[in-house]
Amino acid sequence: MAEIVNLRSFRKQKARAYKESAAEANRLKFGRTKAEKAGAAAEKARAEKHVEGHKRED
């Protein structure tokens, strides 16, 4: 005899699994460590300082 399953809970379980896999993909795609963020901010500040140092005054 087949096991009886509640379709509503099965759908919810399937939706949770899908959301979790999508969240994992986003973490890999968009996530950066604190050190990476700090390094990028330092690089941006250095580049801005470099550009400002080469501007001509009118």
N, C-alpha and C positions, 0 to 999 in steps of 0.2 A: 504494500500500500504506500502511496506517495505521501511525503511529508507536507503538511498544510503550512503555507506561509502567508503572512499578512502583506499584501501588495503595497499598501501605503508605507509600511516601515521599510520594505525592500526598495521602494523608489527613493525614500529619504536617505537610505544608506548609500545608494548609488550616486545621489546628488552630492552627498558629503565627500565621497571618494573623488568625484570629478572636481569639486572645488579645491580639495587638497592638492590634487595634481596640478591644477592651474596655479595655485599659490606657490608651489615648488618651482614651477617654470618661471614665474615672475621673480622669485627670489634669485634665481640664477641669472635672469636677464637684467634686472635693475638693481639688485642688492650690491652694496659696496661696503667694505669694512671702514671702521673709523679712521684707520691709518691712510687708506686710499683717499677718503674725503679730505683729510688734512693735507695730504700731499698735493691734491688737485687745487685746493685753496691757496697753498703756498706758491704753487706754480703760476696761478692766475695773478696773485699779488706781485710776483716778480716780473711777470710780463707787463702788467700795468705800469709798474715803476719804470721799466725799461722804456716804454712808449712815452711816458710823461717826461723822462729825461731827454728825449730827442725832439720835443716840441719846440717850435720857434715862438718867441714872444713878439707880439706886434707892437 
